[in-house]
């Protein structure tokens, strides 16, 4: 009986460790994959490690993450330790009140904490960047240190410090020679927790940073917009470093080497290392002081060829501070919070909103020498009649990507109702987007995707609920790209540019836009009223309308460019035969999203939450 129990316990341990470590093992294995696929291993290669080393943005992010984590650990450990020691000498009522207050930021959702820090820095007029990220990390790490150190302080005999001073020690000596050595395990545990929290943080960092300063989490998140296996290479290196540190700690414990560096000496070593990193870290842009002209650009992640930014800087002798957002709503939140940029690249409906709320300045078309190169089909759209405020950047549509070996051609005549065909239940990805999902339902029902009629909107809601109940729908984000390349499902709702990329990697796939109509979207470059250098902003816009620049940018991104000659040549060359690269124009049932009223936004948001909860 005991033998059987022992075998079961071993199996349980093996399964637990497999559950914990299998994702890490898979990540490390695919860091050596010769192809871009994140799910199919095609051969051994070191290409992604080479790409990682050459990626200046990633190297800068590693510097930011490491220095922020070290400095935040030092300061939060110091603050947390002295606070914990001070609490032990306070009255019970005050002590309990402070400990309760200390628990609030620990239990608070990260997004709430992030918004709070962002609003605080904005209200104080802080220029967001390295300093604001560091202050926020110190702020959210310190409560964890207090929680780790205080139980150790509480377990001490309160008479120890008095006894030390009775024997001739000064208060400082009693603190450093008696109290701190005895609570050292709690201090180290708090420091380790603070470092982990800081190095790992994404949500708070994303909201409080600016001035082009990004940590690893932010860069990796932006890279996930498209398949980028350098993420795997970076992850493998981080895992290797952690393993080496753990091995070193085990060896030092066994040999006793760890006893040689204690207390204040260890803190001194950490502070010295952090200061060296800071002094060597000019590339991370802590101060950002430069005599060159600066241009602050805010764009979606993975939506420009980074080499073109470098070339623009060299050609115009300037510095581009380039930041990215995950959605138009995130862009709006940052603008509303007081962040300032020179150029924004939002989508049509957000441009309409920014115009209505007077955030933009008119474009001086006399400074745009390549204006004649723009495709007339993407000019003079409803969101900005006459293109007074916007210059088109990329455009496309929303359609259905399908596997020609699985989906019957005659079923395509159903248009959006193909997504309700029970023949393909469990074989479907819907794009995880509120407006696009409701667009599909509204178009399938014959309504405008910009409707404000509550009855039509609720009917669309019922359509989405029925789809979820009968089709076993999987709502996916950018991960749909690799999943469709790998053939995991037969049908997916995708943006045309993503469709073009996927089709280039999987020849069994095809793309079509249903006859009921779809969303024809356009992203455009706009200049804010806060722009500090309007001449440079116009030069930036003109640069990306140049034929050679637009061609390289189009190949990198995969969407339909606004430059007509490049758009036409790409149809014949790089994207020849890829239907997703040629979205239709001027089809009477196609529409562009308009800005919604507050009441309509609220209605859609509430119904979308209910759709996702079904």
C-alpha positions as CSV (number, residue, x, y, z in Angstrom):
1,X,0.0,0.0,0.0
2,X,2.8,2.4,0.9
3,X,4.6,1.5,-2.3
4,X,1.5,2.3,-4.4
5,X,1.1,5.6,-2.5
6,X,4.8,6.5,-3.2
7,X,4.4,5.8,-6.9
8,X,1.2,8.0,-7.1
9,X,3.0,10.8,-5.3
10,X,5.9,10.6,-7.8
11,X,3.5,10.7,-10.7
12,X,1.7,13.7,-9.1
13,X,5.0,15.5,-8.7
14,X,6.0,14.8,-12.3
15,X,2.7,16.1,-13.6
16,X,2.9,19.2,-11.5
17,X,6.4,20.0,-12.8
18,X,5.4,19.2,-16.3
19,X,2.5,21.7,-16.0
20,X,4.9,24.4,-14.6
21,X,7.8,23.9,-17.0
22,X,6.3,22.7,-20.2
23,X,5.6,26.2,-21.5
24,X,9.2,27.2,-20.7
25,X,10.6,24.2,-22.5
26,X,8.4,24.8,-25.6
27,X,9.5,28.4,-25.7
28,X,13.2,27.5,-25.5
29,X,12.8,24.8,-28.2
30,X,11.1,27.2,-30.6
31,X,13.7,29.9,-30.0
32,X,15.9,27.6,-32.3
33,X,13.2,27.2,-34.9
34,X,14.4,28.1,-38.5
35,X,11.0,29.5,-39.5
36,X,8.7,32.1,-38.2
37,X,6.1,29.6,-37.0
38,X,5.4,29.5,-33.3
39,X,3.7,26.1,-33.5
40,X,5.6,24.1,-36.1
41,X,9.3,23.3,-35.7
42,X,10.9,23.2,-39.2
43,X,14.6,23.0,-38.4
44,X,17.4,24.2,-36.1
45,X,18.7,27.7,-36.4
46,X,20.3,30.6,-34.4
47,X,18.8,33.2,-36.7
48,X,16.5,34.6,-34.0
49,X,19.3,35.1,-31.5
50,X,21.2,37.0,-34.1
51,X,18.1,39.1,-34.8
52,X,17.8,39.8,-31.1
53,X,21.3,41.0,-30.7
54,X,20.8,43.4,-33.7
55,X,17.5,44.7,-32.4
56,X,18.5,48.0,-30.7
57,X,15.0,48.6,-29.4
58,X,15.1,45.2,-27.5
59,X,18.6,45.9,-26.2
60,X,17.5,49.3,-24.9
61,X,14.4,47.7,-23.3
62,X,16.6,45.1,-21.5
63,X,18.7,48.0,-20.1
64,X,15.6,49.8,-18.9
65,X,14.1,46.7,-17.3
66,X,17.3,45.7,-15.5
67,X,18.1,49.2,-14.2
68,X,14.5,50.0,-13.2
69,X,14.2,46.6,-11.4
70,X,17.5,47.1,-9.5
71,X,16.9,50.7,-8.5
72,X,13.3,50.0,-7.5
73,X,14.5,47.0,-5.5
74,X,17.1,49.1,-3.6
75,X,14.7,52.0,-2.8
76,X,11.6,49.9,-2.0
77,X,13.7,47.6,0.2
78,X,15.1,50.5,2.1
79,X,11.7,52.2,2.5
80,X,9.9,49.0,3.3
81,X,12.4,47.9,5.9
82,X,12.5,51.2,7.8
83,X,8.7,51.4,7.7
84,X,8.4,47.8,9.1
85,X,10.8,48.6,11.9
86,X,9.1,51.8,12.7
87,X,5.7,50.1,12.8
88,X,6.9,47.7,15.4
89,X,7.2,50.7,17.8
90,X,3.8,52.2,17.1
91,X,0.6,51.9,19.0
92,X,-1.7,49.1,18.0
93,X,-4.4,51.3,16.5
94,X,-2.0,53.2,14.3
95,X,-0.1,50.1,13.4
96,X,-3.3,48.2,12.3
97,X,-4.5,51.3,10.3
98,X,-1.1,51.5,8.4
99,X,-1.0,47.8,7.8
100,X,-4.5,47.9,6.4
101,X,-3.6,50.8,4.1
102,X,-0.5,48.8,3.0
103,X,-2.8,45.9,1.9
104,X,-4.8,48.2,-0.4
105,X,-2.2,48.6,-3.2
106,X,-1.4,44.9,-3.0
107,X,-5.0,43.8,-3.5
108,X,-5.7,46.5,-6.0
109,X,-6.0,45.4,-9.7
110,X,-3.0,46.4,-11.7
111,X,-5.1,48.4,-14.1
112,X,-6.6,50.6,-11.3
113,X,-3.1,51.2,-9.9
114,X,-1.8,52.1,-13.3
115,X,-4.5,54.6,-14.1
116,X,-4.0,56.1,-10.6
117,X,-0.2,56.6,-11.2
118,X,-0.9,58.0,-14.7
119,X,-3.3,60.6,-13.5
120,X,-1.0,61.5,-10.6
121,X,1.9,62.2,-12.9
122,X,-0.3,64.0,-15.4
123,X,-1.8,66.3,-12.7
124,X,1.7,67.1,-11.4
125,X,2.9,67.9,-14.8
126,X,5.6,65.2,-14.9
127,X,7.2,64.4,-18.2
128,X,6.5,60.7,-18.5
129,X,9.5,58.5,-19.1
130,X,12.2,56.7,-17.1
131,X,11.7,58.6,-13.9
132,X,8.0,58.2,-13.7
133,X,8.3,54.4,-14.4
134,X,10.9,54.2,-11.6
135,X,8.7,56.1,-9.1
136,X,5.7,53.9,-10.0
137,X,7.8,50.7,-9.6
138,X,9.1,51.9,-6.2
139,X,5.5,52.8,-5.2
140,X,3.9,49.4,-6.0
141,X,6.9,47.3,-4.8
142,X,7.3,48.9,-1.3
143,X,4.1,47.4,0.2
144,X,5.3,43.9,-0.7
145,X,8.6,44.6,1.1
146,X,6.7,45.8,4.2
147,X,4.6,42.6,4.1
148,X,7.7,40.4,3.9
149,X,9.8,42.3,6.6
150,X,7.2,43.1,9.2
151,X,6.6,39.5,10.4
152,X,10.3,39.2,11.1
153,X,10.5,42.4,13.0
154,X,7.4,41.4,15.0
155,X,9.0,38.1,16.0
156,X,12.1,39.9,17.5
157,X,12.4,40.5,21.3
158,X,11.7,44.3,21.6
159,X,14.3,44.5,24.3
160,X,17.2,43.5,22.1
161,X,17.9,47.1,20.8
162,X,17.7,48.5,24.3
163,X,20.1,45.8,25.6
164,X,22.5,46.6,22.8
165,X,22.4,50.3,23.7
166,X,22.9,49.5,27.4
167,X,26.1,47.7,26.4
168,X,27.4,50.9,24.7
169,X,26.0,50.6,21.1
170,X,24.6,53.8,19.4
171,X,21.1,53.6,18.0
172,X,22.6,53.3,14.5
173,X,24.8,50.4,15.6
174,X,21.9,48.7,17.4
175,X,19.9,49.0,14.1
176,X,22.7,47.8,11.8
177,X,24.5,45.3,14.1
178,X,21.5,43.7,15.9
179,X,18.1,44.3,14.3
180,X,18.9,44.1,10.6
181,X,21.0,40.9,10.8
182,X,18.2,39.2,12.6
183,X,15.6,40.3,10.1
184,X,17.8,39.7,7.1
185,X,15.9,36.7,5.7
186,X,12.7,38.9,5.6
187,X,14.7,41.8,3.9
188,X,16.1,39.5,1.3
189,X,12.7,37.9,0.6
190,X,11.2,41.4,0.2
191,X,14.0,42.5,-2.1
192,X,13.6,39.4,-4.2
193,X,9.9,39.9,-4.4
194,X,10.3,43.6,-5.3
195,X,12.8,42.8,-8.1
196,X,10.5,40.1,-9.5
197,X,7.5,42.5,-9.4
198,X,9.4,45.3,-11.1
199,X,11.1,43.2,-13.8
200,X,7.9,41.4,-14.6
201,X,5.5,44.4,-14.7
202,X,3.7,45.4,-17.9
203,X,0.4,47.1,-17.1
204,X,1.6,49.8,-14.8
205,X,4.7,50.4,-16.9
206,X,2.6,50.8,-20.0
207,X,0.5,53.6,-18.5
208,X,3.3,55.6,-16.8
209,X,6.0,55.6,-19.4
210,X,6.7,57.9,-22.3
211,X,9.5,59.7,-24.1
212,X,10.3,56.5,-26.0
213,X,11.3,54.6,-22.8
214,X,10.1,51.0,-22.8
215,X,10.9,47.9,-20.8
216,X,11.0,44.4,-22.0
217,X,7.3,43.7,-21.3
218,X,6.2,46.6,-23.4
219,X,8.4,45.8,-26.3
220,X,7.4,42.1,-26.2
221,X,3.8,43.0,-26.1
222,X,4.1,45.3,-29.2
223,X,6.0,42.5,-31.0
224,X,3.2,40.1,-30.5
225,X,1.1,42.1,-33.0
226,X,2.9,40.1,-35.6
227,X,4.8,36.8,-35.5
228,X,8.2,37.6,-34.1
229,X,10.3,34.6,-32.8
230,X,12.9,36.9,-31.3
231,X,10.6,36.9,-28.3
232,X,11.4,33.2,-27.9
233,X,15.1,33.9,-28.1
234,X,14.8,36.6,-25.4
235,X,12.7,34.4,-23.2
236,X,15.3,31.6,-23.5
237,X,18.1,33.9,-22.5
238,X,16.2,35.2,-19.5
239,X,15.4,31.6,-18.4
240,X,19.1,30.7,-18.7
241,X,20.2,33.7,-16.6
242,X,17.6,32.8,-13.9
243,X,18.9,29.2,-13.9
244,X,22.5,30.4,-13.5
245,X,21.6,32.7,-10.7
246,X,19.8,29.9,-8.9
247,X,22.7,27.5,-9.3
248,X,25.1,30.2,-8.0
249,X,22.9,30.7,-5.0
250,X,22.8,27.0,-4.3
251,X,26.6,26.7,-4.6
252,X,27.2,29.7,-2.3
253,X,24.9,28.2,0.4
254,X,26.8,24.9,0.3
255,X,30.2,26.5,0.4
256,X,29.3,29.3,2.8
257,X,30.6,31.9,0.3
258,X,27.4,33.7,0.7
259,X,28.3,34.6,4.3
260,X,31.1,36.9,3.1
261,X,28.8,39.5,1.8
262,X,26.2,40.5,4.3
263,X,23.9,43.4,5.3
264,X,25.2,46.8,4.4
265,X,28.0,45.4,2.1
266,X,25.4,43.6,-0.1
267,X,23.3,46.7,-0.3
268,X,26.4,48.7,-1.2
269,X,27.3,46.3,-4.0
270,X,23.8,46.4,-5.4
271,X,23.7,50.2,-5.3
272,X,27.1,50.4,-7.0
273,X,26.0,48.1,-9.7
274,X,22.9,50.1,-10.3
275,X,24.8,53.4,-10.5
276,X,27.3,51.9,-13.0
277,X,24.4,50.7,-15.2
278,X,22.7,54.1,-15.0
279,X,26.0,55.9,-16.0
280,X,26.5,53.5,-18.9
281,X,22.9,53.8,-20.0
282,X,22.7,56.9,-22.1
283,X,21.2,54.7,-24.9
284,X,18.1,54.2,-22.9
285,X,17.2,57.8,-22.9
286,X,16.9,58.6,-19.2
287,X,17.6,62.3,-19.7
288,X,16.9,62.4,-23.4
289,X,18.8,65.7,-23.7
290,X,19.9,66.4,-27.3
291,X,20.5,69.4,-29.5
292,X,18.7,67.8,-32.4
293,X,15.1,68.5,-33.4
294,X,12.7,66.0,-31.8
295,X,9.6,64.5,-33.1
296,X,7.2,62.5,-30.9
297,X,5.3,59.9,-32.9
298,X,2.5,57.7,-31.5
299,X,1.6,54.7,-33.7
300,X,0.2,51.2,-33.4
301,X,2.6,48.4,-32.5
302,X,4.5,46.8,-35.4
303,X,3.1,49.4,-37.8
304,X,6.3,50.8,-39.3
305,X,9.6,49.4,-40.6
306,X,12.1,50.5,-37.8
307,X,14.9,50.9,-40.3
308,X,12.9,53.7,-42.0
309,X,12.7,55.6,-38.7
310,X,16.5,55.5,-38.5
311,X,16.9,56.7,-42.0
312,X,14.5,59.5,-41.4
313,X,16.5,60.6,-38.4
314,X,19.7,60.5,-40.4
315,X,18.3,62.3,-43.4
316,X,16.7,65.1,-41.4
317,X,19.2,65.3,-38.6
318,X,16.6,64.8,-35.9
319,X,15.5,62.4,-33.1
320,X,12.3,60.4,-33.4
321,X,10.7,59.5,-30.0
322,X,8.6,56.6,-31.2
323,X,5.9,55.1,-28.9
324,X,3.2,52.5,-29.7
325,X,-0.4,51.9,-28.6
326,X,-2.5,48.7,-28.6
327,X,-5.8,50.3,-29.7
328,X,-7.4,53.6,-30.7
329,X,-9.0,53.7,-27.3
330,X,-5.6,53.5,-25.5
331,X,-4.4,56.3,-27.7
332,X,-7.3,58.4,-26.7
333,X,-6.8,57.6,-23.0
334,X,-3.2,58.8,-23.1
335,X,-4.1,62.0,-24.9
336,X,-6.8,62.6,-22.4
337,X,-4.4,62.1,-19.6
338,X,-2.2,64.9,-20.9
339,X,0.5,63.0,-22.8
340,X,1.8,65.2,-25.7
341,X,2.8,64.0,-29.2
342,X,3.5,65.6,-32.5
343,X,2.1,63.0,-34.9
344,X,-0.6,60.4,-34.2
345,X,-1.6,57.5,-36.5
346,X,-5.2,56.6,-35.4
347,X,-8.0,55.0,-37.4
348,X,-10.8,56.8,-39.1
349,X,-13.5,56.9,-36.4
350,X,-10.9,58.1,-33.8
351,X,-9.7,60.8,-36.2
352,X,-13.3,62.0,-36.4
353,X,-13.5,62.1,-32.6
354,X,-10.2,64.0,-32.3
355,X,-11.3,66.5,-34.8
356,X,-14.6,67.0,-33.0
357,X,-12.8,67.5,-29.7
358,X,-10.3,70.0,-31.2
359,X,-7.1,68.0,-30.6
360,X,-5.7,68.3,-34.2
361,X,-4.4,71.1,-36.4
362,X,-5.0,71.3,-40.1
363,X,-2.4,69.8,-42.5
364,X,-0.5,72.3,-44.6
365,X,-0.7,70.5,-47.9
366,X,1.7,72.9,-49.5
367,X,4.5,71.2,-47.4
368,X,3.5,67.7,-48.7
369,X,5.4,67.4,-52.0
370,X,4.3,63.8,-52.5
371,X,0.5,64.6,-52.1
372,X,-0.2,63.6,-55.7
373,X,1.1,60.1,-55.0
374,X,-1.9,59.3,-52.7
375,X,-4.6,56.9,-54.0
376,X,-7.7,59.0,-54.7
377,X,-9.9,56.2,-53.4
378,X,-8.7,56.8,-49.8
379,X,-9.1,60.6,-49.9
380,X,-12.1,62.6,-49.0
381,X,-13.7,60.0,-46.7
382,X,-16.6,60.7,-44.3
383,X,-14.4,60.9,-41.2
384,X,-12.4,63.9,-42.6
385,X,-14.1,65.4,-45.7
386,X,-11.4,67.1,-47.9
387,X,-8.6,65.6,-45.7
388,X,-8.2,68.9,-43.8
389,X,-6.6,67.1,-40.8
390,X,-5.4,63.7,-42.0
391,X,-3.0,62.1,-44.5
392,X,-3.8,58.5,-45.3
393,X,-1.2,55.9,-44.2
394,X,-2.6,52.4,-44.7
395,X,-6.0,51.1,-45.4
396,X,-7.9,47.8,-45.8
397,X,-11.0,45.8,-45.0
398,X,-12.4,43.1,-42.7
399,X,-13.1,39.8,-44.3
400,X,-13.3,36.1,-44.0
401,X,-10.1,33.9,-44.4
402,X,-11.0,30.3,-45.2
403,X,-9.3,27.0,-45.9
404,X,-10.1,26.0,-49.5
405,X,-9.5,22.4,-48.7
406,X,-12.2,22.4,-46.0
407,X,-14.8,25.1,-46.9
408,X,-17.1,24.5,-49.9
409,X,-17.1,27.3,-52.5
410,X,-20.9,27.4,-52.7
411,X,-21.1,28.2,-49.0
412,X,-19.3,31.5,-49.6
413,X,-22.5,32.8,-51.1
414,X,-23.8,33.0,-47.6
415,X,-21.4,35.9,-46.9
416,X,-21.3,36.7,-43.2
417,X,-23.9,33.9,-42.5
418,X,-21.1,31.5,-43.3
419,X,-20.1,32.2,-39.7
420,X,-23.4,30.6,-38.7
421,X,-23.1,27.5,-40.8
422,X,-23.2,24.5,-38.4
423,X,-21.1,22.5,-40.8
424,X,-18.1,24.5,-39.6
425,X,-19.0,24.6,-35.9
426,X,-15.9,24.5,-33.7
427,X,-13.7,25.4,-36.7
428,X,-14.0,29.2,-36.5
429,X,-12.1,32.2,-35.2
430,X,-13.9,35.5,-34.6
431,X,-11.8,38.6,-34.2
432,X,-11.9,39.7,-30.5
433,X,-13.1,43.2,-31.3
434,X,-16.4,44.8,-30.1
435,X,-17.0,47.0,-33.1
436,X,-15.9,44.5,-35.7
437,X,-18.0,41.7,-34.2
438,X,-21.1,43.9,-34.1
439,X,-20.3,45.0,-37.6
440,X,-20.5,41.4,-38.8
441,X,-23.8,40.8,-37.1
442,X,-25.3,44.1,-38.3
443,X,-24.2,43.5,-41.9
444,X,-25.5,39.9,-41.8
445,X,-28.9,41.3,-40.7
446,X,-28.8,44.0,-43.4
447,X,-28.2,47.0,-41.2
448,X,-25.7,49.8,-41.2
449,X,-22.7,49.1,-39.0
450,X,-23.0,52.7,-37.7
451,X,-26.6,52.3,-36.6
452,X,-27.7,53.9,-33.4
453,X,-31.1,52.2,-33.4
454,X,-31.4,50.2,-30.1
455,X,-33.6,47.6,-31.7
456,X,-31.1,46.9,-34.5
457,X,-28.2,46.8,-32.0
458,X,-30.1,44.3,-29.8
459,X,-30.9,42.2,-32.8
460,X,-27.2,42.1,-33.6
461,X,-26.5,41.1,-30.0
462,X,-28.9,38.2,-30.3
463,X,-27.2,37.1,-33.6
464,X,-23.8,37.0,-31.8
465,X,-25.3,35.1,-28.8
466,X,-26.8,32.5,-31.2
467,X,-23.5,32.2,-33.0
468,X,-21.7,31.6,-29.7
469,X,-24.2,29.0,-28.6
470,X,-24.3,27.0,-31.9
471,X,-20.8,27.5,-33.5
472,X,-18.4,27.0,-30.5
473,X,-16.7,30.2,-31.5
474,X,-13.2,31.1,-30.4
475,X,-12.6,34.8,-30.0
476,X,-8.9,35.4,-31.0
477,X,-6.6,38.4,-31.2
478,X,-3.2,38.6,-33.0
479,X,-2.6,34.9,-32.2
480,X,-5.0,34.1,-35.0
481,X,-2.2,34.7,-37.5
482,X,0.0,31.8,-36.4
483,X,-3.0,29.6,-35.7
484,X,-4.3,30.0,-39.3
485,X,-0.9,29.6,-40.8
486,X,-0.7,26.3,-38.9
487,X,-4.1,25.3,-40.1
488,X,-5.6,24.9,-36.6
489,X,-9.1,26.1,-37.9
490,X,-10.7,26.5,-41.3
491,X,-12.3,29.9,-41.0
492,X,-11.3,33.2,-39.4
493,X,-12.4,36.8,-39.4
494,X,-9.3,38.9,-40.1
495,X,-8.1,42.3,-41.3
496,X,-7.0,42.3,-44.9
497,X,-3.3,43.0,-44.1
498,X,-3.2,40.1,-41.7
499,X,-5.0,38.0,-44.3
500,X,-2.3,38.8,-46.9
501,X,0.5,37.8,-44.5
502,X,-1.2,34.6,-43.6
503,X,-2.0,33.6,-47.2
504,X,1.7,34.2,-48.1
505,X,2.6,31.6,-45.5
506,X,-0.2,29.1,-46.3
507,X,-1.2,28.5,-49.9
508,X,-4.4,26.6,-48.9
509,X,-6.0,29.8,-47.6
510,X,-8.2,32.4,-49.4
511,X,-9.8,35.7,-48.4
512,X,-13.1,37.3,-49.4
513,X,-15.3,40.2,-48.4
514,X,-19.0,39.3,-48.1
515,X,-21.5,40.9,-50.4
516,X,-23.6,42.2,-47.4
517,X,-20.8,44.8,-47.0
518,X,-17.9,45.3,-44.6
519,X,-15.7,47.8,-42.8
520,X,-13.3,49.6,-45.1
521,X,-11.0,51.2,-42.6
522,X,-8.2,53.8,-43.1
523,X,-5.4,54.7,-40.7
524,X,-4.0,58.2,-41.3
525,X,-1.2,60.5,-40.0
526,X,-2.4,63.6,-38.1
527,X,-0.7,66.5,-36.4
528,X,-1.7,67.5,-32.9
529,X,-2.3,71.0,-31.7
530,X,0.5,70.5,-29.2
531,X,3.0,69.7,-32.0
532,X,6.3,71.4,-31.1
533,X,7.8,71.3,-34.6
534,X,5.2,71.4,-37.4
535,X,7.8,71.6,-40.2
536,X,9.4,68.4,-39.1
537,X,6.0,66.8,-38.7
538,X,5.2,67.6,-42.3
539,X,8.6,66.3,-43.4
540,X,7.8,63.0,-41.6
541,X,4.5,62.7,-43.3
542,X,6.0,63.5,-46.7
543,X,8.8,61.0,-46.1
544,X,6.4,58.1,-45.7
545,X,4.6,59.1,-48.9
546,X,7.8,58.7,-50.9
547,X,7.5,55.8,-53.4
548,X,10.7,54.0,-52.2
549,X,9.8,54.4,-48.5
550,X,6.2,53.4,-49.0
551,X,7.3,50.3,-50.9
552,X,9.6,49.1,-48.1
553,X,7.1,49.9,-45.5
554,X,4.4,48.0,-47.3
555,X,6.5,44.9,-47.6
556,X,7.3,45.1,-43.9
557,X,3.7,45.6,-42.8
558,X,1.6,43.8,-45.4
559,X,-1.3,46.2,-45.6
560,X,-2.5,48.3,-48.6
561,X,-0.5,51.5,-48.8
562,X,-2.1,54.9,-49.6
563,X,0.6,55.5,-52.2
564,X,-1.1,54.5,-55.5
565,X,1.9,53.5,-57.6
566,X,3.2,51.3,-54.8
567,X,-0.2,49.7,-54.2
568,X,-0.5,48.8,-57.9
569,X,3.1,47.4,-58.2
570,X,2.6,45.3,-55.1
571,X,-0.5,43.8,-56.6
572,X,1.7,42.6,-59.5
573,X,4.8,41.6,-57.5
574,X,5.1,40.9,-53.8
575,X,1.3,40.5,-53.2
576,X,0.4,39.1,-56.6
577,X,-2.7,36.8,-56.4
578,X,-3.3,37.6,-52.7
579,X,-6.9,38.8,-52.7
580,X,-6.6,40.2,-49.1
581,X,-4.1,42.9,-50.4
582,X,-6.8,44.4,-52.8
583,X,-9.7,45.5,-50.7
584,X,-12.6,46.8,-52.8
585,X,-13.5,50.4,-52.8
586,X,-16.7,52.4,-53.4
587,X,-18.9,49.3,-52.9
588,X,-22.2,50.9,-51.7
589,X,-22.7,48.5,-48.8
590,X,-19.2,49.0,-47.4
591,X,-18.8,51.6,-44.7
592,X,-16.2,53.4,-42.6
593,X,-16.7,53.4,-38.8
594,X,-18.0,56.7,-37.4
595,X,-17.5,58.1,-33.9
596,X,-20.3,56.9,-31.6
597,X,-22.2,58.9,-29.1
598,X,-21.6,58.2,-25.4
599,X,-24.9,56.5,-25.0
600,X,-24.3,54.2,-28.0
601,X,-20.8,53.4,-26.8
602,X,-22.2,52.4,-23.5
603,X,-24.9,50.2,-25.1
604,X,-22.4,48.4,-27.3
605,X,-19.9,47.9,-24.4
606,X,-22.6,46.4,-22.1
607,X,-23.9,44.1,-24.8
608,X,-20.4,43.0,-25.8
609,X,-19.6,42.1,-22.2
610,X,-22.8,39.9,-22.2
611,X,-21.8,38.3,-25.5
612,X,-18.4,37.3,-24.1
613,X,-19.8,36.0,-20.9
614,X,-22.3,33.6,-22.5
